[in-house]
């Protein structure tokens, strides 16, 4: 599928949703999702590893915390694909553009691509091929993490599905030499109807 046209986004709603996500309030988002027949979204800032259903997320959060140590953020040069082997296929890596206005996918996980039906490597987060409210929610979540500098977990359910029940997302910020957030590592895990992470055998 081709990326969605950026002009279809409601930029004002993205900004409003960014502000509500920063506070942890999901009520305005739930109304929009419900109107589209979708479930959620739910979100948690600074989730505990044991609260996460997907083992890939538990691994990634501990990996990020170990890299961070006593610093506010781990450094982007610490990102090592080999060390993330338990979560590979579910990892998206985005670079920050325009001070956090948009983000570009440098890596798009193979499992995520197989389940969603598209690969966004090299494309902007604002050009995600999905319903506009889903694109706006995803972009607002990324912007909120860029501004707050803390891990964020979100989940939502699509209106209709035969295989995927919910999408679980964990967004983890990484800094550059100046301490500014320059990369976002996103563990994106599609969960099946029986509550397990979806794999490549669909």
DOMI-481855 format. One record per residue (C-alpha): residue number from 1; residue in three letters; chain; x, y, z. Coordinates in Angstrom, 2 decimals, padded with zeros to 5 digits. Layout:
{NUM,Ala,A,{X,Y,Z}} ...
//
This chain:
{1,Unk,A,{000.00,000.00,000.00}} {2,Unk,A,{001.10,003.57,-000.63}} {3,Unk,A,{001.51,006.05,002.25}} {4,Unk,A,{-001.47,008.18,003.17}} {5,Unk,A,{-001.46,011.77,001.93}} {6,Unk,A,{-000.23,014.12,004.67}} {7,Unk,A,{-002.90,016.65,003.72}} {8,Unk,A,{-005.59,014.30,005.08}} {9,Unk,A,{-004.39,014.77,008.65}} {10,Unk,A,{-006.14,017.10,011.06}} {11,Unk,A,{-003.04,018.84,012.44}} {12,Unk,A,{-005.03,020.69,015.09}} {13,Unk,A,{-006.42,017.42,016.41}} {14,Unk,A,{-002.92,015.92,016.47}} {15,Unk,A,{-001.81,018.81,018.67}} {16,Unk,A,{-004.85,018.49,020.96}} {17,Unk,A,{-004.32,014.75,021.27}} {18,Unk,A,{-000.63,015.25,022.00}} {19,Unk,A,{-001.60,017.49,024.92}} {20,Unk,A,{-004.14,014.99,026.27}} {21,Unk,A,{-001.70,012.07,025.97}} {22,Unk,A,{000.88,014.09,027.89}} {23,Unk,A,{-001.57,014.27,030.79}} {24,Unk,A,{-002.64,010.63,030.48}} {25,Unk,A,{-006.22,011.57,029.55}} {26,Unk,A,{-007.77,009.33,026.88}} {27,Unk,A,{-011.41,010.46,027.01}} {28,Unk,A,{-011.30,012.69,023.89}} {29,Unk,A,{-009.53,009.93,021.95}} {30,Unk,A,{-011.93,007.19,023.08}} {31,Unk,A,{-014.88,009.16,021.70}} {32,Unk,A,{-013.27,009.31,018.25}} {33,Unk,A,{-012.28,005.64,018.33}} {34,Unk,A,{-015.78,004.57,019.44}} {35,Unk,A,{-017.38,006.59,016.63}} {36,Unk,A,{-015.26,004.56,014.18}} {37,Unk,A,{-016.21,001.27,015.85}} {38,Unk,A,{-012.72,000.81,017.30}} {39,Unk,A,{-011.73,000.00,020.88}} {40,Unk,A,{-009.52,002.10,023.13}} {41,Unk,A,{-007.10,003.62,023.18}} {42,Unk,A,{-005.54,002.93,026.53}} {43,Unk,A,{-002.19,004.32,027.61}} {44,Unk,A,{000.27,004.24,030.50}} {45,Unk,A,{003.33,006.39,031.08}} {46,Unk,A,{006.38,004.68,032.60}} {47,Unk,A,{004.82,001.21,032.65}} {48,Unk,A,{006.37,-001.47,034.84}} {49,Unk,A,{007.79,-004.38,032.80}} {50,Unk,A,{005.59,-006.91,034.60}} {51,Unk,A,{002.47,-004.94,033.58}} {52,Unk,A,{003.13,-005.54,029.87}} {53,Unk,A,{001.43,-008.53,028.24}} {54,Unk,A,{003.90,-009.03,025.38}} {55,Unk,A,{007.28,-010.59,026.26}} {56,Unk,A,{008.84,-008.45,023.52}} {57,Unk,A,{007.76,-005.33,025.39}} {58,Unk,A,{009.00,-006.58,028.73}} {59,Unk,A,{012.38,-007.28,027.14}} {60,Unk,A,{012.57,-003.90,025.37}} {61,Unk,A,{011.67,-001.90,028.47}} {62,Unk,A,{014.32,-003.67,030.55}} {63,Unk,A,{016.82,-003.25,027.69}} {64,Unk,A,{016.11,000.50,027.56}} {65,Unk,A,{016.33,000.85,031.34}} {66,Unk,A,{019.65,-001.02,031.47}} {67,Unk,A,{021.10,001.20,028.74}} {68,Unk,A,{019.87,004.36,030.47}} {69,Unk,A,{021.37,003.54,033.84}} {70,Unk,A,{021.33,006.71,035.98}} {71,Unk,A,{021.03,009.07,033.00}} {72,Unk,A,{017.78,010.67,031.80}} {73,Unk,A,{018.03,008.85,028.45}} {74,Unk,A,{020.14,006.16,026.81}} {75,Unk,A,{022.25,007.34,023.83}} {76,Unk,A,{021.15,006.53,020.31}} {77,Unk,A,{024.57,004.99,019.58}} {78,Unk,A,{023.79,002.31,022.16}} {79,Unk,A,{021.05,000.85,019.98}} {80,Unk,A,{022.25,-002.60,018.89}} {81,Unk,A,{020.07,-004.84,016.72}} {82,Unk,A,{021.91,-007.97,017.84}} {83,Unk,A,{021.18,-007.23,021.50}} {84,Unk,A,{017.50,-006.74,020.64}} {85,Unk,A,{017.19,-010.18,019.04}} {86,Unk,A,{014.33,-011.34,021.36}} {87,Unk,A,{012.16,-008.51,019.98}} {88,Unk,A,{013.35,-008.29,016.36}} {89,Unk,A,{010.50,-008.27,013.89}} {90,Unk,A,{008.47,-006.13,016.28}} {91,Unk,A,{010.88,-003.17,016.44}} {92,Unk,A,{010.42,000.10,014.58}} {93,Unk,A,{013.10,002.77,014.79}} {94,Unk,A,{012.25,006.38,013.98}} {95,Unk,A,{014.41,009.47,013.67}} {96,Unk,A,{013.15,012.83,014.91}} {97,Unk,A,{012.45,015.53,012.31}} {98,Unk,A,{011.65,019.20,012.76}} {99,Unk,A,{012.13,019.19,016.52}} {100,Unk,A,{009.57,016.44,016.97}} {101,Unk,A,{007.01,017.66,014.44}} {102,Unk,A,{007.32,014.42,012.47}} {103,Unk,A,{009.35,011.21,012.46}} {104,Unk,A,{010.88,009.02,009.75}} {105,Unk,A,{010.99,005.22,009.91}} {106,Unk,A,{014.57,004.00,009.62}} {107,Unk,A,{013.53,000.44,010.50}} {108,Unk,A,{010.10,-001.16,010.17}} {109,Unk,A,{009.73,-004.55,011.82}} {110,Unk,A,{009.13,-007.58,009.59}} {111,Unk,A,{006.30,-008.95,011.74}} {112,Unk,A,{004.65,-005.52,011.88}} {113,Unk,A,{004.92,-005.26,008.09}} {114,Unk,A,{003.49,-008.76,007.57}} {115,Unk,A,{000.48,-008.16,009.82}} {116,Unk,A,{-000.27,-004.60,008.67}} {117,Unk,A,{000.37,-005.32,004.99}} {118,Unk,A,{002.86,-002.51,004.38}} {119,Unk,A,{006.47,-001.54,005.09}} {120,Unk,A,{007.07,002.11,006.02}} {121,Unk,A,{010.88,002.02,005.99}} {122,Unk,A,{012.00,005.45,004.77}} {123,Unk,A,{008.53,006.99,005.11}} {124,Unk,A,{007.18,009.60,007.53}} {125,Unk,A,{005.02,008.70,010.52}} {126,Unk,A,{002.49,011.26,009.27}} {127,Unk,A,{002.11,009.21,006.07}} {128,Unk,A,{001.05,005.95,007.73}} {129,Unk,A,{-001.38,004.00,005.55}} {130,Unk,A,{-004.34,003.83,007.92}} {131,Unk,A,{-007.51,005.67,008.85}} {132,Unk,A,{-006.77,009.35,009.58}} {133,Unk,A,{-007.67,009.05,013.28}} {134,Unk,A,{-005.20,006.15,013.66}} {135,Unk,A,{-002.44,008.15,011.97}} {136,Unk,A,{-003.23,011.16,014.15}} {137,Unk,A,{-003.19,009.05,017.32}} {138,Unk,A,{000.11,007.39,016.40}} {139,Unk,A,{001.72,010.73,015.56}} {140,Unk,A,{000.38,012.36,018.74}} {141,Unk,A,{001.79,009.50,020.85}} {142,Unk,A,{005.22,009.89,019.25}} {143,Unk,A,{005.15,013.64,019.79}} {144,Unk,A,{004.13,013.20,023.42}} {145,Unk,A,{007.08,010.89,024.10}} {146,Unk,A,{009.41,013.33,022.35}} {147,Unk,A,{008.20,016.12,024.65}} {148,Unk,A,{008.03,014.15,027.89}} {149,Unk,A,{011.08,011.95,027.39}} {150,Unk,A,{009.57,008.90,029.12}} {151,Unk,A,{008.40,005.44,027.99}} {152,Unk,A,{004.78,005.25,026.87}} {153,Unk,A,{002.62,002.16,026.38}} {154,Unk,A,{-000.56,002.33,024.30}} {155,Unk,A,{-003.10,-000.18,023.05}} {156,Unk,A,{-006.09,-000.06,020.76}} {157,Unk,A,{-008.35,-002.48,018.90}} {158,Unk,A,{-009.28,-002.17,015.22}} {159,Unk,A,{-012.97,-002.00,014.23}} {160,Unk,A,{-012.97,-005.36,012.41}} {161,Unk,A,{-010.38,-008.09,012.36}} {162,Unk,A,{-010.05,-011.80,011.74}} {163,Unk,A,{-006.68,-012.28,013.42}} {164,Unk,A,{-005.41,-009.26,015.33}} {165,Unk,A,{-007.37,-008.34,018.45}} {166,Unk,A,{-005.31,-005.37,019.67}} {167,Unk,A,{-002.16,-003.45,018.79}} {168,Unk,A,{000.21,-002.91,021.71}} {169,Unk,A,{002.81,-000.15,021.31}} {170,Unk,A,{005.76,000.72,023.55}} {171,Unk,A,{007.62,003.94,022.68}} {172,Unk,A,{011.13,004.43,024.11}} {173,Unk,A,{013.17,007.66,023.65}} {174,Unk,A,{016.91,007.84,022.92}} {175,Unk,A,{019.08,010.95,023.09}} {176,Unk,A,{021.93,012.43,021.07}} {177,Unk,A,{025.20,013.99,022.25}} {178,Unk,A,{023.32,017.10,023.45}} {179,Unk,A,{020.77,015.08,025.36}} {180,Unk,A,{017.99,015.92,022.89}} {181,Unk,A,{015.66,013.12,021.83}} {182,Unk,A,{016.82,012.03,018.37}} {183,Unk,A,{015.42,008.49,018.03}} {184,Unk,A,{012.30,006.69,019.14}} {185,Unk,A,{012.42,002.93,019.43}} {186,Unk,A,{008.90,001.53,019.10}} {187,Unk,A,{007.99,-002.03,020.00}} {188,Unk,A,{004.82,-002.65,017.99}} {189,Unk,A,{003.15,-005.96,018.89}} {190,Unk,A,{-000.08,-007.15,017.24}} {191,Unk,A,{-001.90,-009.39,019.71}} {192,Unk,A,{-004.06,-012.28,018.50}} {193,Unk,A,{-007.58,-013.06,019.64}} {194,Unk,A,{-006.20,-015.48,022.26}} {195,Unk,A,{-003.91,-012.82,023.74}} {196,Unk,A,{-000.59,-013.87,022.20}} {197,Unk,A,{001.82,-011.84,020.05}} {198,Unk,A,{001.20,-012.48,016.36}} {199,Unk,A,{004.06,-014.05,014.41}} {200,Unk,A,{004.94,-014.33,010.75}} {201,Unk,A,{002.83,-017.47,010.24}} {202,Unk,A,{-000.48,-015.76,009.57}} 
//
